[in-house]
């Protein structure tokens, strides 16, 4: 699902190699989520086949458009088997090691494939996948019908949920397993490939620096682990995994990067396509791209101005593009004002001082994580290297933007300025902490490449004849393919992964189905697993989402009265939430029971995921409550059948 739809589109654009691999997943997300939006208007149910049809149609259209360009693509694709270069080996090794390292980190965090994130937002995410499957509708324009109590739906980014629902359809795997496998694949494949592509565009580097980026992508506690721990923010996580590729696409569009061999149609089609995929994955991803792309636009205009001035070509073009630049920044400002959550959802306060925030940026330890000394030293070195290369200074601007945003959101003293700048991200320090590795990976890879180059120069310029003989043997056989990856593995990998221990442990706790788990305890999960034995497939269960009982919808495929903690309830459901246990004595309750079709109730006690108290007193049914039959009990978790209303 991550590669096949997008691969058809990427191939039609004439993309090859790393560019093809990095771009294909982002185009897949666009094809999947875009198709989901269109299908309801055509009266077609949600499934894999329409996605394939749309991907083929887009690929055919783009291929036809390519015939109008000077670089006409051939229908005949020839397979040319060439001996891989040493740099290609280095890039492949870097990707494989980084990918396996990330997968191993997530394996440790998830522990079991069917464990769920015991967090507030996971109630919505897993239930949304079930809702898409049940309604055969994956549109981002209607997904909120699940929680809006009959009110008109509004946009919610459903790309992650669409992908997960298709995987469930194809494999029949449980939603809990699907969520973990999807996240593992996105983190271990899409993220490092995007970092490698961005690094190549930034540095114009060879396979060694690109491979270093793949390796280093596994060394940050702020991403991808953080957004799989905090929240849990699956759509935002997907968008940020795609962001390096999208930023590289913007740099290619404005010829600010060093990628070569990209056909002209692809050059100008990639940036808007990747931005659209990012927006539909999560608007935060689009706004992050806008912020990090601002230096690209400014750099491109300054470069254009300098070239025109040097060639004495007048100011007409300079003025025209200057006005265009100002209009673009004005559009960005309008987007900044409009594409943001409501103020009541952006109440996250600052968490530290400015000095602490700056220190966390430099040491890659945001949100009080352990400093990543090795990666940070390489990052600082990379900053110094790029500072001496004016043609690549735009990326230092992107780094500065991400750093300023994090410092302001986590330590900004002025509430108005802080909200104006970071309200787009809910004023949430965690979301902006996750941006830092996106710019830190290419910088650290640049620093590592420079360092390895100096080591090779030192080695080759030495007077020791044995050293020269050894170097000659290495160069004759593999041109350093063995030495460089071994140095990377033996020195950098242990140093960069040591600080991740605490974050892995934190995520492991979040995904643990323990007796005192905050959302669904071990006893409660056991009872949910047994619902098939007691509750018919078409029945509805009254639930309190804050206690985790609403997870019965996603995990047991039984309809529930609540499917998210932040639900707008109909009057009938509100009556049940407040007074269901009085069904034997209050006729109003039975009217609500008949209106909602409720036949069963889950009582998971009063412990809520955030430790609060949101009422739902009507669902606190006891074994002796009149009008109810206890069907099953595991520990304190109880399932009742409503018998009072006939």
C-alpha positions as CSV (number, residue, x, y, z in Angstrom):
1,X,0.0,0.0,0.0
2,X,2.9,2.4,0.7
3,X,4.7,1.8,-2.6
4,X,2.6,0.2,-5.4
5,X,0.2,3.0,-6.2
6,X,2.9,5.7,-6.0
7,X,5.4,3.6,-7.9
8,X,3.1,3.7,-11.0
9,X,2.9,7.5,-10.8
10,X,6.6,7.9,-10.1
11,X,7.5,5.7,-13.0
12,X,5.3,7.7,-15.4
13,X,7.3,10.8,-14.3
14,X,10.6,9.1,-15.4
15,X,12.0,8.9,-11.9
16,X,14.7,6.4,-11.0
17,X,16.8,5.3,-8.1
18,X,16.7,7.0,-4.8
19,X,14.3,9.7,-6.1
20,X,11.9,7.0,-7.2
21,X,12.0,5.2,-3.9
22,X,11.6,8.3,-1.7
23,X,8.8,9.8,-3.7
24,X,6.7,6.7,-4.3
25,X,5.2,6.4,-0.8
26,X,4.2,10.1,-0.7
27,X,2.5,9.7,-4.0
28,X,0.8,6.5,-2.7
29,X,-0.6,8.5,0.3
30,X,-1.9,11.1,-2.1
31,X,-3.5,8.5,-4.4
32,X,-5.1,6.6,-1.5
33,X,-6.5,9.5,0.4
34,X,-7.5,11.5,-2.7
35,X,-9.4,8.5,-4.1
36,X,-11.2,8.1,-0.7
37,X,-12.4,11.7,-1.0
38,X,-13.7,11.3,-4.5
39,X,-15.5,7.9,-4.2
40,X,-18.5,9.0,-2.2
41,X,-19.5,11.4,-4.9
42,X,-19.4,8.6,-7.4
43,X,-21.4,6.2,-5.2
44,X,-18.5,3.7,-5.1
45,X,-17.6,1.8,-1.9
46,X,-14.1,2.1,-0.4
47,X,-11.7,-0.7,-1.5
48,X,-8.3,-1.2,-3.1
49,X,-9.5,-1.5,-6.7
50,X,-10.5,2.2,-7.1
51,X,-7.2,3.2,-5.7
52,X,-5.4,1.1,-8.3
53,X,-7.6,2.5,-11.1
54,X,-6.9,6.1,-10.0
55,X,-3.2,5.4,-9.8
56,X,-3.1,3.9,-13.3
57,X,-5.2,6.8,-14.7
58,X,-2.8,9.4,-13.1
59,X,0.2,7.6,-14.4
60,X,-1.2,7.4,-17.9
61,X,-2.1,11.1,-17.8
62,X,1.4,12.1,-16.6
63,X,3.0,9.9,-19.1
64,X,1.0,11.5,-21.9
65,X,1.9,15.0,-20.6
66,X,5.6,14.0,-20.6
67,X,5.3,13.5,-24.4
68,X,4.8,17.2,-24.8
69,X,8.2,17.9,-23.1
70,X,11.6,17.8,-24.8
71,X,12.5,14.8,-22.7
72,X,10.0,12.3,-24.1
73,X,9.8,9.2,-22.0
74,X,9.9,5.9,-23.8
75,X,7.2,3.3,-23.4
76,X,10.0,0.7,-23.5
77,X,11.7,0.4,-20.2
78,X,15.0,-1.4,-20.6
79,X,16.5,-3.3,-17.7
80,X,20.2,-2.4,-17.6
81,X,22.1,-4.4,-15.1
82,X,25.1,-2.4,-14.1
83,X,27.7,-3.3,-11.5
84,X,26.8,-1.1,-8.5
85,X,29.3,1.5,-7.6
86,X,31.0,1.6,-4.2
87,X,29.0,4.7,-3.4
88,X,25.8,2.8,-4.2
89,X,26.8,0.0,-1.9
90,X,27.5,2.6,0.9
91,X,24.0,4.1,0.4
92,X,22.3,0.7,0.4
93,X,24.2,-0.3,3.6
94,X,23.4,2.9,5.3
95,X,19.7,2.5,4.5
96,X,19.5,-1.1,5.6
97,X,21.3,-0.5,8.9
98,X,19.2,2.6,9.7
99,X,16.0,0.9,8.7
100,X,16.7,-2.3,10.7
101,X,17.7,-0.1,13.7
102,X,14.4,1.8,13.6
103,X,12.4,-1.4,13.2
104,X,14.2,-2.9,16.1
105,X,13.5,0.2,18.2
106,X,9.8,0.0,17.4
107,X,9.8,-3.8,18.0
108,X,11.1,-3.1,21.5
109,X,8.5,-0.4,22.0
110,X,5.5,-2.3,20.8
111,X,6.6,-5.6,22.4
112,X,3.7,-7.5,20.9
113,X,2.1,-6.9,17.5
114,X,-1.4,-6.6,18.9
115,X,-0.5,-4.2,21.7
116,X,-2.2,-0.8,21.5
117,X,-1.1,2.7,22.4
118,X,-2.7,3.3,25.8
119,X,-3.3,7.0,25.0
120,X,-6.1,9.5,24.7
121,X,-6.0,9.9,20.9
122,X,-5.8,6.2,20.1
123,X,-9.5,5.8,20.9
124,X,-10.3,7.9,17.9
125,X,-7.6,6.5,15.5
126,X,-8.3,2.8,15.9
127,X,-12.1,3.4,15.9
128,X,-11.8,5.5,12.8
129,X,-10.3,2.6,10.9
130,X,-13.2,0.4,12.0
131,X,-15.7,3.2,11.0
132,X,-14.2,3.4,7.5
133,X,-14.5,-0.4,7.1
134,X,-18.1,-0.5,8.4
135,X,-19.3,2.5,6.3
136,X,-17.1,1.7,3.2
137,X,-16.3,5.4,3.2
138,X,-12.7,6.7,3.8
139,X,-13.3,10.4,2.9
140,X,-11.4,13.0,5.0
141,X,-14.5,15.2,4.4
142,X,-16.9,12.8,6.3
143,X,-14.8,10.8,8.8
144,X,-15.9,13.1,11.7
145,X,-19.5,11.8,11.2
146,X,-18.3,9.1,13.6
147,X,-18.2,11.6,16.5
148,X,-20.3,14.6,15.6
149,X,-23.7,13.4,16.9
150,X,-25.5,13.9,13.6
151,X,-24.1,17.4,13.0
152,X,-22.5,18.2,9.6
153,X,-19.0,16.6,9.3
154,X,-15.8,18.7,8.8
155,X,-12.4,17.9,7.3
156,X,-10.2,15.5,9.3
157,X,-7.0,14.1,7.7
158,X,-7.8,10.4,7.1
159,X,-4.8,9.3,5.0
160,X,-3.3,7.1,7.8
161,X,-6.7,5.6,8.6
162,X,-7.3,4.9,4.9
163,X,-4.0,3.1,4.5
164,X,-4.7,1.0,7.6
165,X,-8.3,0.1,6.5
166,X,-7.0,-1.1,3.1
167,X,-4.4,-3.3,4.9
168,X,-7.1,-4.8,7.0
169,X,-9.3,-5.4,4.0
170,X,-6.4,-7.1,2.1
171,X,-5.0,-9.2,5.0
172,X,-7.8,-9.6,7.5
173,X,-5.4,-8.7,10.2
174,X,-6.8,-7.1,13.4
175,X,-6.8,-3.3,13.5
176,X,-4.4,-3.3,16.5
177,X,-1.8,-5.4,14.5
178,X,-2.3,-3.4,11.4
179,X,-1.7,-0.1,13.1
180,X,1.6,-1.3,14.5
181,X,2.8,-2.9,11.3
182,X,1.9,0.2,9.3
183,X,3.7,2.5,11.7
184,X,6.7,0.3,11.7
185,X,6.9,0.3,7.8
186,X,6.4,4.1,7.6
187,X,9.1,4.7,10.2
188,X,11.6,2.2,9.0
189,X,11.2,2.7,5.3
190,X,9.6,6.0,4.3
191,X,11.4,8.1,6.9
192,X,15.0,7.1,6.2
193,X,14.4,7.1,2.4
194,X,13.1,10.7,2.7
195,X,16.1,11.7,4.8
196,X,18.5,10.2,2.2
197,X,16.8,12.0,-0.7
198,X,16.8,15.3,1.2
199,X,20.5,14.9,2.0
200,X,21.3,14.2,-1.6
201,X,19.4,17.3,-2.7
202,X,21.1,19.5,0.0
203,X,24.6,18.3,-0.5
204,X,24.8,17.1,-4.1
205,X,26.7,14.3,-2.3
206,X,27.7,10.8,-3.3
207,X,26.4,7.5,-1.9
208,X,28.6,7.8,1.2
209,X,26.9,11.0,2.6
210,X,23.5,9.6,1.5
211,X,24.1,6.4,3.2
212,X,25.2,8.2,6.3
213,X,21.8,10.0,6.3
214,X,20.0,6.6,6.2
215,X,22.0,5.4,9.2
216,X,21.7,8.6,11.2
217,X,17.9,8.8,10.7
218,X,17.7,6.1,13.4
219,X,19.5,8.1,16.0
220,X,17.0,10.7,17.2
221,X,14.7,10.4,20.2
222,X,12.5,13.2,18.9
223,X,11.5,11.3,15.8
224,X,10.0,8.9,14.8
225,X,9.6,7.4,18.3
226,X,8.3,10.5,20.0
227,X,5.0,10.9,18.0
228,X,4.4,7.1,18.5
229,X,4.7,7.7,22.2
230,X,3.1,11.0,22.9
231,X,-0.5,11.6,21.8
232,X,-0.7,9.3,20.0
233,X,-0.4,11.3,16.8
234,X,-0.5,8.8,14.0
235,X,-1.6,11.2,11.2
236,X,1.0,13.8,12.2
237,X,3.6,11.0,12.4
238,X,2.8,10.0,8.9
239,X,3.1,13.5,7.6
240,X,6.4,14.2,9.2
241,X,7.8,10.9,7.8
242,X,6.9,12.3,4.4
243,X,8.2,15.8,5.1
244,X,11.9,15.3,4.1
245,X,10.8,14.1,0.7
246,X,8.4,17.1,0.2
247,X,11.1,19.6,1.3
248,X,13.5,18.0,-1.2
249,X,10.8,18.4,-3.9
250,X,10.5,22.1,-3.2
251,X,14.3,22.5,-3.4
252,X,14.2,20.7,-6.8
253,X,11.4,22.9,-8.0
254,X,13.4,26.0,-7.4
255,X,16.7,24.4,-8.5
256,X,18.1,25.0,-5.0
257,X,19.1,21.4,-4.6
258,X,21.6,19.1,-6.2
259,X,19.5,16.2,-7.5
260,X,20.3,15.4,-11.1
261,X,18.5,13.2,-13.7
262,X,15.0,14.4,-12.8
263,X,12.9,15.1,-16.0
264,X,11.5,18.5,-16.4
265,X,7.9,17.5,-15.9
266,X,8.8,15.7,-12.7
267,X,10.8,18.7,-11.5
268,X,7.7,21.0,-11.6
269,X,5.1,18.3,-10.7
270,X,6.7,16.9,-7.7
271,X,6.5,19.9,-5.3
272,X,2.8,20.5,-5.6
273,X,2.0,16.8,-5.6
274,X,4.1,16.1,-2.6
275,X,2.7,19.1,-0.8
276,X,-0.9,17.9,-1.5
277,X,0.0,14.4,-0.1
278,X,1.4,16.1,2.9
279,X,-1.7,18.3,3.4
280,X,-4.0,15.3,3.2
281,X,-1.9,13.3,5.6
282,X,-2.1,16.2,8.2
283,X,-2.3,20.0,7.7
284,X,0.5,20.3,10.3
285,X,2.7,18.6,7.7
286,X,1.8,21.2,5.1
287,X,2.4,24.1,7.4
288,X,5.7,22.6,8.5
289,X,6.7,22.4,4.8
290,X,5.6,26.1,4.3
291,X,7.8,27.1,7.2
292,X,10.9,25.1,6.2
293,X,10.5,26.2,2.5
294,X,10.5,29.9,3.1
295,X,14.4,30.0,3.1
296,X,14.3,28.1,-0.2
297,X,12.2,30.8,-1.8
298,X,14.3,33.6,-0.4
299,X,17.5,32.0,-1.5
300,X,16.2,31.4,-5.0
301,X,15.3,35.0,-5.4
302,X,18.6,36.3,-4.1
303,X,20.5,34.0,-6.5
304,X,18.3,35.1,-9.4
305,X,19.0,38.8,-8.5
306,X,22.7,38.2,-8.2
307,X,22.9,36.5,-11.6
308,X,20.9,39.2,-13.3
309,X,23.0,41.9,-11.8
310,X,26.3,40.2,-12.7
311,X,25.2,39.9,-16.4
312,X,23.8,43.4,-16.5
313,X,20.4,42.2,-17.7
314,X,18.3,45.0,-16.1
315,X,15.8,45.0,-13.3
316,X,12.6,44.1,-15.0
317,X,12.8,40.4,-14.2
318,X,14.1,41.2,-10.7
319,X,11.1,43.4,-9.9
320,X,8.7,40.9,-11.4
321,X,10.0,38.0,-9.4
322,X,10.3,40.2,-6.3
323,X,6.6,41.0,-6.5
324,X,5.9,37.3,-7.0
325,X,8.0,36.5,-3.9
326,X,6.1,39.1,-1.8
327,X,2.7,37.7,-3.0
328,X,3.9,34.2,-2.1
329,X,4.8,35.2,1.4
330,X,1.5,37.0,1.7
331,X,-0.3,33.7,0.7
332,X,1.8,31.9,3.3
333,X,0.7,34.5,5.9
334,X,-2.9,33.9,5.1
335,X,-2.4,30.2,5.3
336,X,-0.7,30.8,8.7
337,X,-3.8,32.6,9.9
338,X,-6.4,30.2,8.5
339,X,-4.9,26.7,8.7
340,X,-4.7,26.4,12.5
341,X,-6.8,24.7,15.2
342,X,-9.2,26.7,17.3
343,X,-7.7,28.6,20.2
344,X,-9.3,26.3,22.8
345,X,-7.3,23.4,21.4
346,X,-4.0,25.3,21.6
347,X,-3.6,25.7,25.3
348,X,-0.3,23.9,25.7
349,X,2.0,26.1,27.9
350,X,5.7,26.7,27.7
351,X,7.7,24.0,29.5
352,X,11.2,25.5,30.0
353,X,13.5,28.5,29.7
354,X,14.9,29.9,26.5
355,X,18.4,28.7,27.5
356,X,17.2,25.2,28.1
357,X,15.4,25.2,24.7
358,X,18.5,26.4,22.9
359,X,20.6,23.7,24.6
360,X,18.1,21.0,23.6
361,X,18.3,22.1,20.0
362,X,22.1,21.9,20.0
363,X,22.2,18.6,21.8
364,X,19.2,17.1,20.0
365,X,17.5,16.3,23.3
366,X,14.1,18.1,23.1
367,X,11.5,17.6,25.8
368,X,14.2,16.7,28.3
369,X,15.4,13.6,26.6
370,X,19.0,12.4,26.9
371,X,21.5,14.4,24.8
372,X,22.6,12.7,21.6
373,X,26.2,13.8,21.8
374,X,27.6,12.0,18.8
375,X,24.8,13.1,16.4
376,X,24.9,16.6,17.8
377,X,28.7,16.9,17.3
378,X,28.3,15.8,13.7
379,X,25.4,18.2,13.2
380,X,27.4,21.2,14.4
381,X,30.2,20.1,12.1
382,X,27.8,19.9,9.2
383,X,26.6,23.4,10.0
384,X,30.1,24.6,9.7
385,X,30.7,22.8,6.4
386,X,27.5,24.2,4.8
387,X,28.2,27.7,6.1
388,X,31.3,27.7,3.8
389,X,29.2,26.7,0.8
390,X,26.9,29.7,-0.1
391,X,24.9,27.6,-2.7
392,X,23.7,25.4,0.2
393,X,23.0,28.2,2.7
394,X,19.2,27.9,2.2
395,X,19.2,24.7,4.3
396,X,20.8,26.5,7.2
397,X,17.9,28.8,7.0
398,X,15.5,25.8,7.3
399,X,17.5,24.6,10.3
400,X,17.2,28.1,11.9
401,X,13.4,28.1,11.3
402,X,12.9,24.8,13.0
403,X,15.1,25.8,15.9
404,X,13.3,29.2,16.4
405,X,9.9,27.5,16.3
406,X,10.9,25.0,19.0
407,X,12.5,27.6,21.2
408,X,9.4,29.9,20.9
409,X,6.8,27.1,21.5
410,X,8.7,25.5,24.5
411,X,10.0,28.7,26.1
412,X,8.3,31.7,24.5
413,X,7.4,34.3,27.3
414,X,5.0,36.4,25.2
415,X,1.7,34.5,24.8
416,X,0.5,36.6,21.8
417,X,3.7,36.2,19.8
418,X,3.9,32.5,20.8
419,X,0.4,31.8,19.6
420,X,0.9,33.8,16.4
421,X,4.0,31.8,15.5
422,X,3.3,28.3,16.8
423,X,-0.5,28.1,17.2
424,X,-0.5,26.3,13.9
425,X,0.9,23.3,15.8
426,X,-1.5,23.7,18.8
427,X,1.3,25.4,20.7
428,X,2.4,21.9,21.4
429,X,6.2,21.5,22.1
430,X,6.1,17.8,21.2
431,X,5.0,18.4,17.6
432,X,7.7,21.0,17.0
433,X,10.3,18.9,18.8
434,X,9.6,16.2,16.1
435,X,10.6,18.7,13.4
436,X,14.2,19.1,14.6
437,X,15.5,15.7,13.3
438,X,14.2,16.5,9.8
439,X,16.9,19.2,9.4
440,X,19.4,17.7,11.7
441,X,19.9,14.4,9.8
442,X,21.3,16.0,6.6
443,X,23.5,18.3,8.7
444,X,24.9,15.4,10.7
445,X,25.4,13.3,7.5
446,X,27.3,16.3,6.0
447,X,29.4,16.5,9.1
448,X,30.1,12.7,9.0
449,X,31.0,12.8,5.3
450,X,33.4,15.7,5.9
451,X,35.0,13.9,8.8
452,X,35.5,10.7,6.9
453,X,37.0,12.6,4.1
454,X,39.5,14.2,6.4
455,X,40.3,10.8,7.9
456,X,40.9,9.4,4.4
457,X,43.2,12.3,3.5
458,X,45.2,11.9,6.7
459,X,45.5,8.2,6.1
460,X,46.6,8.6,2.4
461,X,49.1,11.4,3.1
462,X,50.9,9.5,5.9
463,X,54.5,8.3,5.6
464,X,53.9,4.9,7.0
465,X,54.5,2.5,4.1
466,X,52.4,-0.2,5.7
467,X,49.5,2.2,6.0
468,X,49.9,3.1,2.3
469,X,50.0,-0.5,1.3
470,X,46.9,-1.3,3.3
471,X,45.0,1.6,1.8
472,X,46.0,0.6,-1.7
473,X,44.7,-2.9,-1.1
474,X,41.4,-1.5,0.1
475,X,41.1,0.9,-2.8
476,X,42.0,-1.8,-5.3
477,X,39.4,-4.2,-4.1
478,X,36.4,-2.1,-2.9
479,X,37.3,1.5,-3.1
480,X,36.5,1.9,0.6
481,X,33.1,0.2,0.5
482,X,34.0,-2.0,3.4
483,X,36.0,0.5,5.5
484,X,33.5,3.3,5.5
485,X,30.4,1.3,6.5
486,X,32.4,-0.5,9.1
487,X,33.6,2.7,10.6
488,X,30.0,4.0,10.6
489,X,28.7,0.9,12.2
490,X,31.4,0.5,14.8
491,X,31.7,4.1,15.9
492,X,28.6,6.1,15.1
493,X,25.8,3.5,15.6
494,X,26.4,2.7,19.3
495,X,27.0,6.3,20.1
496,X,23.8,7.5,18.4
497,X,21.5,4.8,19.8
498,X,22.6,5.0,23.4
499,X,20.4,8.1,24.2
500,X,17.3,6.3,22.8
501,X,17.0,3.9,25.7
502,X,14.8,6.1,27.8
503,X,12.5,7.0,24.9
504,X,12.2,3.3,23.9
505,X,11.4,2.4,27.6
506,X,8.8,5.2,27.7
507,X,7.1,4.0,24.5
508,X,7.2,0.4,25.8
509,X,5.2,1.5,28.8
510,X,2.7,3.2,26.6
511,X,2.1,0.1,24.6
512,X,2.0,-2.3,27.5
513,X,-1.3,-4.0,28.2
514,X,-0.7,-4.2,32.0
515,X,-3.1,-4.7,34.9
516,X,-3.0,-0.9,35.5
517,X,-2.8,0.3,31.9
518,X,-4.2,3.8,31.6
519,X,-6.7,3.1,28.8
520,X,-7.5,-0.6,28.5
521,X,-6.1,-2.9,31.3
522,X,-5.3,-6.5,30.9
523,X,-8.6,-7.6,32.4
524,X,-10.6,-5.1,30.2
525,X,-8.7,-6.3,27.1
526,X,-9.6,-9.9,28.0
527,X,-13.3,-9.0,28.3
528,X,-13.2,-7.2,24.9
529,X,-11.6,-10.3,23.4
530,X,-14.5,-12.4,24.7
531,X,-17.3,-10.2,23.4
532,X,-17.9,-12.5,20.4
533,X,-19.2,-15.1,22.9
534,X,-21.9,-12.8,24.3
535,X,-22.8,-10.0,22.0
536,X,-24.3,-10.4,18.5
537,X,-22.5,-8.9,15.6
538,X,-25.2,-6.2,15.0
539,X,-25.7,-5.2,18.6
540,X,-24.8,-1.8,20.2
541,X,-23.0,-1.5,23.5
542,X,-23.2,1.6,25.8
543,X,-19.7,2.7,26.7
544,X,-17.6,5.3,28.4
545,X,-14.7,6.2,26.0
546,X,-12.6,7.7,28.8
547,X,-12.3,4.3,30.5
548,X,-11.3,2.6,27.2
549,X,-14.6,0.7,26.8
550,X,-15.2,2.4,23.5
551,X,-12.2,0.4,22.1
552,X,-14.7,-2.5,21.8
553,X,-15.7,-0.9,18.5
554,X,-12.2,-1.2,16.9
555,X,-11.0,-4.3,18.6
556,X,-14.2,-6.5,18.8
557,X,-16.2,-5.0,15.9
558,X,-19.2,-4.2,18.0
559,X,-21.0,-0.9,17.6
560,X,-20.6,1.4,20.6
561,X,-22.5,4.6,21.7
562,X,-19.2,6.4,22.0
563,X,-16.2,6.1,19.6
564,X,-14.0,8.9,20.9
565,X,-13.5,10.9,24.1
566,X,-14.3,14.1,22.3
567,X,-17.7,13.1,21.0
568,X,-20.8,15.2,20.4
569,X,-23.7,13.1,21.7
570,X,-27.3,12.9,20.6
571,X,-29.9,13.6,23.3
572,X,-30.7,9.9,23.5
573,X,-27.1,8.9,24.1
574,X,-26.7,11.7,26.7
575,X,-29.6,10.2,28.6
576,X,-28.0,6.8,28.6
577,X,-24.6,8.2,29.7
578,X,-26.3,9.8,32.7
579,X,-29.2,7.4,33.6
580,X,-28.9,4.0,31.9
581,X,-28.6,2.2,35.3
582,X,-32.1,3.6,36.1
583,X,-33.7,1.8,33.1
584,X,-36.0,-0.3,35.3
585,X,-37.6,2.7,37.0
586,X,-37.3,5.6,34.4
587,X,-39.4,5.3,31.2
588,X,-37.3,8.0,29.6
589,X,-34.2,5.7,29.7
590,X,-36.0,2.9,27.8
591,X,-37.0,5.4,25.1
592,X,-33.4,6.3,24.7
593,X,-32.5,2.6,24.7
594,X,-34.9,1.9,21.8
595,X,-33.8,5.1,19.9
596,X,-30.1,4.0,20.0
597,X,-30.6,0.3,19.7
598,X,-28.5,-0.3,22.9
599,X,-28.8,-3.9,24.2
600,X,-25.6,-4.2,26.2
601,X,-23.3,-2.1,28.5
602,X,-19.7,-2.2,29.5
603,X,-18.7,-1.1,32.9
604,X,-14.9,-0.5,33.1
605,X,-15.2,1.4,36.4
606,X,-14.2,5.0,37.0
607,X,-10.5,5.1,36.1
608,X,-10.1,7.4,33.1
609,X,-7.2,7.6,30.7
610,X,-6.2,11.1,31.9
611,X,-7.3,10.5,35.5
612,X,-10.3,12.8,35.3
613,X,-14.0,12.4,35.9
614,X,-16.3,13.0,32.9
615,X,-19.5,11.7,34.4
616,X,-21.1,8.7,32.6
617,X,-22.7,7.8,36.0
618,X,-25.4,5.9,34.1
619,X,-23.0,3.3,33.0
620,X,-21.8,2.4,36.5
621,X,-24.0,-0.6,36.7
622,X,-23.6,-3.1,39.5
623,X,-24.3,-6.8,39.6
624,X,-27.5,-6.3,41.5
625,X,-28.9,-3.3,39.5
626,X,-32.5,-4.1,38.5
627,X,-33.1,-4.5,34.7
628,X,-29.6,-5.8,33.9
629,X,-28.0,-9.2,33.5
630,X,-24.3,-9.8,34.2
631,X,-23.0,-11.8,31.2
632,X,-19.3,-11.8,31.9
633,X,-16.8,-10.3,34.4
634,X,-13.0,-10.3,34.3
635,X,-11.6,-8.6,37.4
636,X,-13.5,-5.4,37.7
637,X,-14.5,-5.2,34.1
638,X,-18.1,-6.2,33.5
639,X,-20.5,-6.8,30.6
640,X,-24.2,-6.4,31.1
641,X,-27.3,-7.2,29.0
642,X,-30.1,-4.6,29.2
643,X,-33.2,-6.5,30.2
644,X,-35.4,-3.7,31.6
645,X,-36.7,-2.4,28.3
646,X,-37.9,-5.6,26.6
